[in-house]
Structure formats: structure tokens, C-alpha cells
């Protein structure tokens, strides 16, 4: 019997943001692979998203709807789907993305041909809202076109290394159930990108990752919660602190330490800019909490490693800026 694939899709105001309910559901229902469990998580939408999802569920018994209040971050919506998934294989699918009609079928075929695989990644084509292509990747390998795909594999540990600091490993695809369920998306702290921490923890627990020629088209939106300018930017420095400690404890920090510290420093600057912009709107207790977050992140930047990214005056400039937290904070308070 063909394995069942649970596809978890999270929806939030998907009607008002675009015609995403119809687009996502039509895409999933058009898959050439049919043994699917389509788990649709309505994450507290305030528009017609739930109504439209129910219309689809009435027509196809494979659709399961979870209606939950919004808890502020994507991790809990994914966790809600993770809790009920019963498939032998599991896939995460964003409401505003697209799949080639044969994507899931090709992913399942890769698992069938190579039982040792814990994950199978699709070709990831990242596209701007205007239709221009940003890049095309198969796992860690860049492609000029989708037709340039050649099947390949990578270990979970090597893939994990390639996510430190900057994502040089591009995974959109299917997990074996036991791999996906190993780490809960109910991460202990509510963070803007806690789901990225969970994805990395999953990589730590998988031995081998394969690839297939199914195409996952991922759309990048400048106004998304992860890209927009808001106080949640300070969550990024917390994630960086967690990942720095994690990488050091697991012996995978040194290989990527320079790029890691450079990205962590850029995130710290963005977070400080957001804090200075919004601090007058914050209650005193919250302002103190955010400031202490930034102070801790400032302290933990590995300066000797970071400064290897700079030369001459630019290096001297950042050395001065990072010499004192109050100076750093005051600089961006004035610069805003």
C-alpha cells in the first residue's frame, strides 16, 4: 500500500492577503499522488479563510480543518498540525506557495527507492511577488534551471552546518514521520522564528537527506511578519544566542563562525533600530525586558571572530561601536 502523506498547511488571513485559500487548496488537490491527509490549520483568521476552507472540506474527505486562536507566531500553528498528523510521511506547505502537480509523487518515489532517507527535498524555486526568480536550489546546490537537477544526498549534520548564520541549505519537502515528530514545534519560548530553531533541531536527528525533481515554488513577500519592521525583530537576537550555544555544544560552530557572527551582528543592529523606534510605545516593563535582551546579545557577540569580516577603517568603526553597550544603544537612538 502506498504511504500516506500528511500535508500541514497553516492559514492566516489568507483571503485578505491574496486568493491564497483557493490557490493553495487547488494546488494540493491537483497533486498526482492521492493518498494524502490535508491538514489545514486556520490560525485565528479574521476574514473568510475558515469559511472557504470548510467549503473545500465538504467536497473532499481527505481535508481536516483545525481552527485555533492566533498565538502570535507560526510555531504554534505548525505544532497544531504536527499533533494530529497520522501520515507515514509529513510535509509542511505555506499557504502562499505552490507545488508542481507531481511534486509529492516524486518525493514519495525517492523514499521508496532509498529507504535510508529521513527527508527528501524538492527543487526550491524562490520567486519575488512580481514573478522574477530570486534563485533555484536543490538542497545546498544552486541550479540555473529546474532541468539542471541531478539527484544527490547530504547528511543531516552537514545540512545543519549550512544553516548556521545564513541558510545555505534550502529544504522544502517531505519528512519521514519519525523524523518530523522527533522535535515538537511547541518550542519553549515564543519567538518570531522559533520554527527555524525546530527545523534545525530536526536536522540534528536525521542521518541522510535525499532530493527529488518535484518543484516547490516559494514566494518571498517584503511585508511578511519576518521581513517587516517591528519590535519582534528583537526575537532574532534571542534565536542567534540559542543557536550559538547549540552550535558550540555540538561542535559545529567553528566551521561557520565568521558568517554566523556577521549575521548575528546584523540582526543585533536591526533589532536595536526597531527597539529605538518603538520603545516609547512600550510599557516600562516591556521596554526593560527588550533592552536586557539586546544587552545580553551585545555581550555575547564574539568580537575577534566578527572583526575578521572587516578591514581598515570599517573594522575600526565597528570596534568602537562594540566597545560599550550604552554607546551602541545611544548611536542608534540618534541615528533613527
VOPAGU-2260 file (C-alpha; in pm, 1 decimal, decimal comma):
REM VOPAGU-2260
SITE   aa  ch    i         X         Y         Z
SITE  UNK   A    0       0,0       0,0       0,0
SITE  UNK   A    1     125,2     346,7     -84,9
SITE  UNK   A    2     236,1     550,9     218,8
SITE  UNK   A    3       2,9     824,3     341,1
SITE  UNK   A    4     143,5    1177,4     328,1
SITE  UNK   A    5      18,9    1435,4     579,1
SITE  UNK   A    6      46,0    1786,6     435,3
SITE  UNK   A    7      26,0    2056,6     703,8
SITE  UNK   A    8     -72,9    2399,5     572,3
SITE  UNK   A    9    -116,5    2698,5     801,9
SITE  UNK   A   10    -355,8    2976,3     704,0
SITE  UNK   A   11    -378,5    3325,5     849,6
SITE  UNK   A   12    -600,0    3588,3     686,4
SITE  UNK   A   13    -529,0    3406,5     362,7
SITE  UNK   A   14    -824,1    3564,0     180,1
SITE  UNK   A   15    -742,2    3926,0     260,6
SITE  UNK   A   16    -371,4    3873,3     192,9
SITE  UNK   A   17    -447,2    3726,9    -150,0
SITE  UNK   A   18    -650,7    3449,4    -306,5
SITE  UNK   A   19    -438,9    3204,6    -109,8
SITE  UNK   A   20    -702,3    2959,7      15,7
SITE  UNK   A   21    -824,8    2876,3    -332,8
SITE  UNK   A   22    -474,1    2876,9    -477,3
SITE  UNK   A   23    -324,8    2654,5    -206,9
SITE  UNK   A   24    -611,9    2407,0    -194,4
SITE  UNK   A   25    -643,2    2380,3    -572,1
SITE  UNK   A   26    -267,6    2316,2    -586,5
SITE  UNK   A   27    -284,8    2038,2    -325,0
SITE  UNK   A   28    -595,6    1876,5    -471,8
SITE  UNK   A   29    -428,4    1870,5    -815,0
SITE  UNK   A   30    -143,0    1650,4    -688,7
SITE  UNK   A   31     -96,4    1330,2    -889,6
SITE  UNK   A   32     -32,0    1148,6    -561,1
SITE  UNK   A   33    -366,5    1084,4    -392,9
SITE  UNK   A   34    -304,2     912,6     -58,5
SITE  UNK   A   35    -296,0    1243,9     124,1
SITE  UNK   A   36    -412,3    1381,6     457,2
SITE  UNK   A   37    -454,2    1757,3     409,0
SITE  UNK   A   38    -432,2    1924,0     750,0
SITE  UNK   A   39    -541,8    2288,5     723,2
SITE  UNK   A   40    -470,9    2498,0    1032,0
SITE  UNK   A   41    -671,8    2819,6    1049,4
SITE  UNK   A   42    -456,6    3031,4    1279,3
SITE  UNK   A   43    -716,2    3276,5    1408,1
SITE  UNK   A   44    -800,5    3436,4    1073,2
SITE  UNK   A   45   -1035,8    3734,2    1088,4
SITE  UNK   A   46   -1152,0    3713,2     727,0
SITE  UNK   A   47   -1328,4    3444,3     520,9
SITE  UNK   A   48   -1040,2    3196,5     539,1
SITE  UNK   A   49   -1220,2    2944,6     762,0
SITE  UNK   A   50   -1540,7    2963,7     555,1
SITE  UNK   A   51   -1351,6    2889,5     234,6
SITE  UNK   A   52   -1161,8    2601,4     395,1
SITE  UNK   A   53   -1490,2    2446,8     509,9
SITE  UNK   A   54   -1620,6    2462,6     153,2
SITE  UNK   A   55   -1326,8    2250,0      39,6
SITE  UNK   A   56   -1361,4    2008,8     333,0
SITE  UNK   A   57   -1723,9    1942,3     239,5
SITE  UNK   A   58   -1610,1    1822,2    -102,6
SITE  UNK   A   59   -1304,0    1613,6      -7,7
SITE  UNK   A   60   -1283,0    1380,6     292,9
SITE  UNK   A   61    -902,2    1399,1     294,3
SITE  UNK   A   62    -920,3    1753,9     433,6
SITE  UNK   A   63    -900,6    1804,4     809,7
SITE  UNK   A   64    -951,4    2155,9     948,3
SITE  UNK   A   65    -804,9    2275,7    1277,2
SITE  UNK   A   66    -943,3    2609,4    1392,8
SITE  UNK   A   67    -732,5    2772,7    1665,4
SITE  UNK   A   68    -676,3    3121,3    1807,6
SITE  UNK   A   69    -371,2    3305,7    1684,8
SITE  UNK   A   70     -86,3    3289,6    1935,6
SITE  UNK   A   71     144,9    3538,2    1768,9
SITE  UNK   A   72     393,5    3312,7    1591,0
SITE  UNK   A   73     386,0    3040,4    1326,0
SITE  UNK   A   74     537,8    2775,1    1551,8
SITE  UNK   A   75     210,5    2702,4    1732,2
SITE  UNK   A   76      10,2    2668,4    1412,6
SITE  UNK   A   77     262,3    2416,2    1283,0
SITE  UNK   A   78     253,5    2239,8    1620,5
SITE  UNK   A   79    -124,3    2205,3    1596,1
SITE  UNK   A   80     -83,6    2023,2    1267,1
SITE  UNK   A   81     206,9    1818,8    1397,9
SITE  UNK   A   82      -6,9    1698,5    1688,2
SITE  UNK   A   83    -269,0    1534,8    1466,2
SITE  UNK   A   84     -69,4    1419,7    1161,6
SITE  UNK   A   85    -110,6    1045,2    1104,9
SITE  UNK   A   86      77,3    1001,2     776,1
SITE  UNK   A   87     379,9     779,1     723,1
SITE  UNK   A   88     536,3    1089,4     567,2
SITE  UNK   A   89     479,4    1456,5     656,9
SITE  UNK   A   90     516,8    1779,9     463,5
SITE  UNK   A   91     488,1    2147,9     558,1
SITE  UNK   A   92     334,6    2373,0     294,4
SITE  UNK   A   93     291,8    2752,6     315,4
SITE  UNK   A   94     -46,8    2892,8     215,2
SITE  UNK   A   95     103,0    3134,8     -38,3
SITE  UNK   A   96     334,8    2885,7    -211,2
SITE  UNK   A   97     284,9    2641,0    -498,8
SITE  UNK   A   98     380,8    2283,6    -588,4
SITE  UNK   A   99     425,7    2120,8    -926,0
SITE  UNK   A  100     147,3    1864,7    -973,6
SITE  UNK   A  101     392,0    1573,6    -944,9
SITE  UNK   A  102     592,8    1713,1    -650,1
SITE  UNK   A  103     458,5    1486,0    -375,2
SITE  UNK   A  104     458,4    1181,1    -602,8
SITE  UNK   A  105     825,5    1233,4    -686,0
SITE  UNK   A  106     909,0    1285,0    -319,6
SITE  UNK   A  107     739,8     957,5    -221,1
SITE  UNK   A  108     917,5     779,3    -505,6
SITE  UNK   A  109    1254,9     893,5    -370,2
SITE  UNK   A  110    1172,3     745,2     -28,2
SITE  UNK   A  111    1063,0     418,9    -191,4
SITE  UNK   A  112    1383,8     389,9    -392,2
SITE  UNK   A  113    1610,3     479,0     -97,5
SITE  UNK   A  114    1462,5     358,3     235,3
SITE  UNK   A  115    1759,3     503,4     430,4
SITE  UNK   A  116    1642,3     859,5     362,3
SITE  UNK   A  117    1490,7    1053,4     652,7
SITE  UNK   A  118    1395,7    1357,5     442,7
SITE  UNK   A  119    1351,5    1431,1      72,5
SITE  UNK   A  120    1389,4    1785,7     -53,0
SITE  UNK   A  121    1226,7    1925,8    -364,3
SITE  UNK   A  122    1369,7    2179,0    -604,4
SITE  UNK   A  123    1305,7    2512,9    -432,2
SITE  UNK   A  124    1234,9    2800,0    -668,8
SITE  UNK   A  125    1221,1    3128,6    -478,8
SITE  UNK   A  126    1021,0    3396,0    -657,0
SITE  UNK   A  127     950,4    3764,9    -593,1
SITE  UNK   A  128     586,5    3886,2    -599,6
SITE  UNK   A  129     641,9    4031,7    -949,6
SITE  UNK   A  130     731,4    3688,4   -1082,4
SITE  UNK   A  131    1105,8    3738,9   -1110,8
SITE  UNK   A  132    1308,5    3443,0    -987,9
SITE  UNK   A  133    1543,4    3509,6    -696,6
SITE  UNK   A  134    1716,7    3172,1    -704,7
SITE  UNK   A  135    1668,9    2798,8    -760,4
SITE  UNK   A  136    1818,2    2538,2    -525,8
SITE  UNK   A  137    1817,2    2165,7    -478,1
SITE  UNK   A  138    1911,9    2131,3    -110,9
SITE  UNK   A  139    2252,7    2308,3     -98,5
SITE  UNK   A  140    2318,1    2310,5    -472,5
SITE  UNK   A  141    2225,6    2617,5    -682,6
SITE  UNK   A  142    2061,3    2546,8   -1019,5
SITE  UNK   A  143    2044,2    2763,6   -1331,0
SITE  UNK   A  144    1715,0    2598,6   -1426,0
SITE  UNK   A  145    1493,4    2322,7   -1287,3
SITE  UNK   A  146    1604,8    2096,5   -1572,9
SITE  UNK   A  147    1963,4    2106,1   -1441,0
SITE  UNK   A  148    1859,8    1890,4   -1144,3
SITE  UNK   A  149    2072,5    1583,7   -1064,5
SITE  UNK   A  150    1972,8    1363,4    -767,0
SITE  UNK   A  151    2207,6    1395,0    -470,2
SITE  UNK   A  152    2221,5    1344,7     -93,9
SITE  UNK   A  153    2359,7    1516,5     215,2
SITE  UNK   A  154    2386,0    1416,2     578,7
SITE  UNK   A  155    2165,3    1588,0     834,4
SITE  UNK   A  156    2469,6    1715,8    1023,7
SITE  UNK   A  157    2622,6    1870,9     710,8
SITE  UNK   A  158    2287,1    2027,8     626,9
SITE  UNK   A  159    2264,1    2167,5     980,3
SITE  UNK   A  160    2606,0    2330,7     947,2
SITE  UNK   A  161    2488,7    2503,1     629,9
SITE  UNK   A  162    2205,7    2675,4     819,4
SITE  UNK   A  163    2428,9    2840,5    1078,1
SITE  UNK   A  164    2425,6    3216,7    1038,8
SITE  UNK   A  165    2292,7    3207,8     684,4
SITE  UNK   A  166    2069,5    2948,9     524,9
SITE  UNK   A  167    2282,7    2782,1     257,0
SITE  UNK   A  168    2064,8    2471,6     278,8
SITE  UNK   A  169    1723,4    2511,4     117,9
SITE  UNK   A  170    1471,7    2250,0     225,5
SITE  UNK   A  171    1109,1    2231,3     124,4
SITE  UNK   A  172     990,7    1876,5     108,2
SITE  UNK   A  173     884,6    1563,2     289,6
SITE  UNK   A  174     991,1    1408,1     621,2
SITE  UNK   A  175     957,7    1056,1     748,8
SITE  UNK   A  176     703,9    1066,0    1029,7
SITE  UNK   A  177     951,5     953,1    1297,0
SITE  UNK   A  178    1193,4    1230,1    1194,1
SITE  UNK   A  179     929,3    1502,6    1184,9
SITE  UNK   A  180     773,9    1404,5    1516,7
SITE  UNK   A  181    1109,8    1384,7    1696,5
SITE  UNK   A  182    1105,6    1756,5    1788,3
SITE  UNK   A  183     792,0    1949,9    1882,0
SITE  UNK   A  184     716,2    2286,1    1725,8
SITE  UNK   A  185     593,3    2388,0    2069,3
SITE  UNK   A  186     931,8    2543,1    2136,1
SITE  UNK   A  187     969,8    2662,1    2493,6
SITE  UNK   A  188     985,8    3032,1    2404,9
SITE  UNK   A  189     751,5    3223,7    2175,7
SITE  UNK   A  190     976,2    3370,3    1907,6
SITE  UNK   A  191     918,5    3517,2    1563,3
SITE  UNK   A  192    1127,4    3244,0    1402,4
SITE  UNK   A  193    1120,7    2964,2    1660,0
SITE  UNK   A  194    1009,2    2731,4    1380,9
SITE  UNK   A  195    1355,3    2777,5    1227,0
SITE  UNK   A  196    1512,5    2655,0    1550,2
SITE  UNK   A  197    1289,0    2346,9    1541,8
SITE  UNK   A  198    1380,1    2282,6    1177,6
SITE  UNK   A  199    1747,8    2284,5    1274,0
SITE  UNK   A  200    1686,6    2050,6    1567,9
SITE  UNK   A  201    1514,5    1813,0    1327,8
SITE  UNK   A  202    1823,6    1818,5    1104,8
SITE  UNK   A  203    2033,3    1717,9    1403,9
SITE  UNK   A  204    1826,5    1399,8    1431,8
SITE  UNK   A  205    1826,3    1289,0    1066,8
SITE  UNK   A  206    2103,8    1079,9     914,0
SITE  UNK   A  207    2050,1    1119,6     540,3
SITE  UNK   A  208    1858,5    1366,2     321,3
SITE  UNK   A  209    1779,5    1299,5     -43,3
SITE  UNK   A  210    1641,4    1505,2    -328,8
SITE  UNK   A  211    1377,1    1481,0    -600,0
SITE  UNK   A  212    1279,0    1680,9    -908,1
SITE  UNK   A  213     940,9    1793,7    -776,7
SITE  UNK   A  214     921,3    2172,9    -769,3
SITE  UNK   A  215     826,8    2380,8    -466,3
SITE  UNK   A  216     776,7    2745,8    -557,9
SITE  UNK   A  217     832,9    2971,6    -258,2
SITE  UNK   A  218     720,2    3332,8    -279,9
SITE  UNK   A  219     902,2    3599,2     -78,2
SITE  UNK   A  220     694,5    3892,7      43,9
SITE  UNK   A  221     864,7    4207,0     180,1
SITE  UNK   A  222     563,5    4279,5     403,7
SITE  UNK   A  223     563,0    3939,2     576,0
SITE  UNK   A  224     595,3    3927,4     956,0
SITE  UNK   A  225     952,5    3800,7     925,1
SITE  UNK   A  226    1053,2    4083,8     689,8
SITE  UNK   A  227     852,0    4375,5     825,1
SITE  UNK   A  228     994,4    4635,4    1062,8
SITE  UNK   A  229     852,8    4578,3    1411,8
SITE  UNK   A  230     957,0    4512,6    1770,8
SITE  UNK   A  231     960,9    4138,3    1705,2
SITE  UNK   A  232    1297,9    4195,7    1537,7
SITE  UNK   A  233    1446,1    4150,9    1883,8
SITE  UNK   A  234    1337,5    3784,6    1866,8
SITE  UNK   A  235    1610,6    3731,2    1609,4
SITE  UNK   A  236    1888,9    3805,7    1857,6
SITE  UNK   A  237    1741,1    3553,5    2100,9
SITE  UNK   A  238    1740,7    3292,8    1824,8
SITE  UNK   A  239    2103,3    3375,3    1745,3
SITE  UNK   A  240    2205,5    3334,5    2109,0
SITE  UNK   A  241    2029,9    2998,7    2126,6
SITE  UNK   A  242    2189,3    2877,1    1802,2
SITE  UNK   A  243    2537,7    2997,5    1901,6
SITE  UNK   A  244    2519,6    2795,4    2222,2
SITE  UNK   A  245    2368,6    2497,2    2039,1
SITE  UNK   A  246    2636,8    2501,8    1768,6
SITE  UNK   A  247    2920,7    2525,5    2019,3
SITE  UNK   A  248    2779,4    2245,9    2234,0
SITE  UNK   A  249    2752,9    2017,3    1930,8
SITE  UNK   A  250    3094,3    2102,2    1784,6
SITE  UNK   A  251    2968,2    2261,4    1463,2
SITE  UNK   A  252    3034,9    2629,4    1537,2
SITE  UNK   A  253    3395,5    2676,8    1422,7
SITE  UNK   A  254    3340,1    2592,5    1057,1
SITE  UNK   A  255    3078,3    2869,2    1016,8
SITE  UNK   A  256    3169,8    3106,2    1297,6
SITE  UNK   A  257    3264,7    3407,8    1085,0
SITE  UNK   A  258    2945,5    3409,2     880,6
SITE  UNK   A  259    2744,5    3329,0    1193,7
SITE  UNK   A  260    2880,4    3625,4    1389,6
SITE  UNK   A  261    2839,1    3862,0    1094,4
SITE  UNK   A  262    2471,4    3770,3    1052,9
SITE  UNK   A  263    2417,4    3782,4    1431,4
SITE  UNK   A  264    2568,3    4133,0    1435,8
SITE  UNK   A  265    2343,2    4248,8    1151,5
SITE  UNK   A  266    2042,5    4106,1    1336,5
SITE  UNK   A  267    2152,2    4289,2    1651,5
SITE  UNK   A  268    2170,9    4618,1    1461,6
SITE  UNK   A  269    1825,5    4563,8    1307,0
SITE  UNK   A  270    1685,2    4472,8    1647,9
SITE  UNK   A  271    1835,0    4782,9    1808,8
SITE  UNK   A  272    1691,9    5003,9    1534,5
SITE  UNK   A  273    1347,2    4851,6    1593,1
SITE  UNK   A  274    1377,4    4891,3    1969,3
SITE  UNK   A  275    1475,2    5258,4    1943,9
SITE  UNK   A  276    1188,7    5321,8    1701,6
SITE  UNK   A  277     919,4    5156,8    1914,0
SITE  UNK   A  278    1049,7    5196,2    2269,2
SITE  UNK   A  279     830,1    5497,5    2355,7
SITE  UNK   A  280     523,7    5289,1    2270,7
SITE  UNK   A  281     626,7    5005,3    2503,0
SITE  UNK   A  282     520,9    4973,9    2868,3
SITE  UNK   A  283     813,3    5031,8    3105,0
SITE  UNK   A  284     840,9    4664,1    3197,6
SITE  UNK   A  285     844,3    4551,7    2833,7
SITE  UNK   A  286    1095,6    4819,6    2740,4
SITE  UNK   A  287    1325,7    4695,6    3015,9
SITE  UNK   A  288    1287,6    4334,2    2900,2
SITE  UNK   A  289    1368,5    4419,8    2540,6
SITE  UNK   A  290    1666,3    4630,7    2642,6
SITE  UNK   A  291    1808,8    4345,3    2850,7
SITE  UNK   A  292    1765,2    4108,7    2556,4
SITE  UNK   A  293    1973,8    4340,8    2343,1
SITE  UNK   A  294    2231,8    4397,7    2614,8
SITE  UNK   A  295    2284,0    4021,9    2650,5
SITE  UNK   A  296    2308,9    3973,6    2274,3
SITE  UNK   A  297    2558,7    4262,2    2254,3
SITE  UNK   A  298    2772,1    4097,8    2520,8
SITE  UNK   A  299    2771,7    3756,8    2351,3
SITE  UNK   A  300    2890,4    3871,9    2007,9
SITE  UNK   A  301    3231,9    3708,4    1951,2
SITE  UNK   A  302    3424,5    4021,3    1857,7
SITE  UNK   A  303    3757,9    3868,1    1743,2
SITE  UNK   A  304    3566,2    3638,4    1507,8
SITE  UNK   A  305    3333,1    3914,1    1387,1
SITE  UNK   A  306    3615,0    4159,9    1314,2
SITE  UNK   A  307    3770,6    3913,6    1069,9
SITE  UNK   A  308    3491,2    4017,3     834,6
SITE  UNK   A  309    3614,9    4379,9     824,5
SITE  UNK   A  310    3928,4    4567,1     722,1
SITE  UNK   A  311    4078,4    4912,6     773,9
SITE  UNK   A  312    3852,2    5195,6     882,9
SITE  UNK   A  313    3538,7    4978,8     871,0
SITE  UNK   A  314    3694,9    4743,7    1123,6
SITE  UNK   A  315    3796,8    5033,9    1349,9
SITE  UNK   A  316    3443,2    5179,3    1321,9
SITE  UNK   A  317    3281,4    4857,1    1442,0
SITE  UNK   A  318    3539,7    4809,1    1715,1
SITE  UNK   A  319    3444,5    5147,5    1857,9
SITE  UNK   A  320    3071,5    5081,2    1819,1
SITE  UNK   A  321    3101,5    4749,5    2000,7
SITE  UNK   A  322    3321,7    4879,1    2279,3
SITE  UNK   A  323    3031,3    4985,2    2504,2
SITE  UNK   A  324    2662,0    4892,5    2506,8
SITE  UNK   A  325    2542,6    5239,5    2609,2
SITE  UNK   A  326    2739,0    5389,9    2319,7
SITE  UNK   A  327    2591,7    5134,1    2080,2
SITE  UNK   A  328    2237,2    5197,8    2204,6
SITE  UNK   A  329    2276,5    5576,1    2201,3
SITE  UNK   A  330    2422,4    5569,2    1849,4
SITE  UNK   A  331    2111,6    5401,7    1705,8
SITE  UNK   A  332    1882,1    5615,4    1916,3
SITE  UNK   A  333    2027,2    5922,1    1746,1
SITE  UNK   A  334    2058,9    5758,0    1402,3
SITE  UNK   A  335    1692,1    5662,2    1385,6
